[in-house]
């Protein structure tokens, strides 16, 4: 016995081109929708991970734009103003502070990096405090420099891979004609640390001809009043206080406008696809009006006709939704790269996170909206009067 699914499937194949075009619309809508939902989840998760991986909750630097400063820090950039090193010691006296770590960021132009040269980023770190504030950093080979003033360096995974360096190799600091011995290579972290070269603070200060720093990282004690500490830090002259919880909210607000626009586009694409579904099913009903009339004269009830036509809608939406999800998963990496090119700051890790739960949710949305769209054509088919349908055919 032929099931209603087989009948519905054969009915859709009668007009292959029209059915295919409708499917394409549903596929694209499903693709856009699941990618957007995956971005909403993936971006915030990646941003949280990047901020957690900083190892500290607050940064203090010379006055400037906090968003620009935090973005530069997260991306491993340079160009920040310098501050005196003794500021770190004064901050350490606050009762809310657990640890502080002074950092000197420097960027040198490397003519041998990429096509036309590039920027090599160096972090001057305090070996007594920095490793303890970033315990998640694991070594693939070697370890931290042995001495606070040693001419040694630790390379992030990508930095070592790009320059093809190994333990014991020498690297030349661009513009300074100074050699450093590689004593450690970090495991991949998926953050800005992968492209950074870490050098003892005193060593980088000597290379740069500076006795200052660019940033102070502050780790707050557990259950301490961060707001109270921030208020106290704001009293420091010519200092800018950047709380990463605030930075996170600032970046998310900047992304929110673009996200609303993209969501609007996804909704419009979904509505257009559903209009295509209504058109396809309704045209199919009108073309088969005579057949529907004959089915009713043979004893088919309006509910039977309604379910038959509604089944066509279900098949269209389910097939289109599944195909769209497949494309979204297949091109997730491409979507990730496109997002990174558009956004002012893209955290490390996966930005478009699509999993089984999200895929099922998207499929339910597509099928649910599709079935709602199919109610009118199915109702229209159920209301066909047998005698009128047979006479109109004649």
Order of alpha helices (4+ residues) and beta strands (2+ residues): alpha-alpha-beta-alpha-beta-alpha-beta-beta-alpha-beta-beta-alpha-beta-beta-beta-alpha-beta-beta-alpha-beta-alpha-alpha-alpha-alpha-alpha-alpha
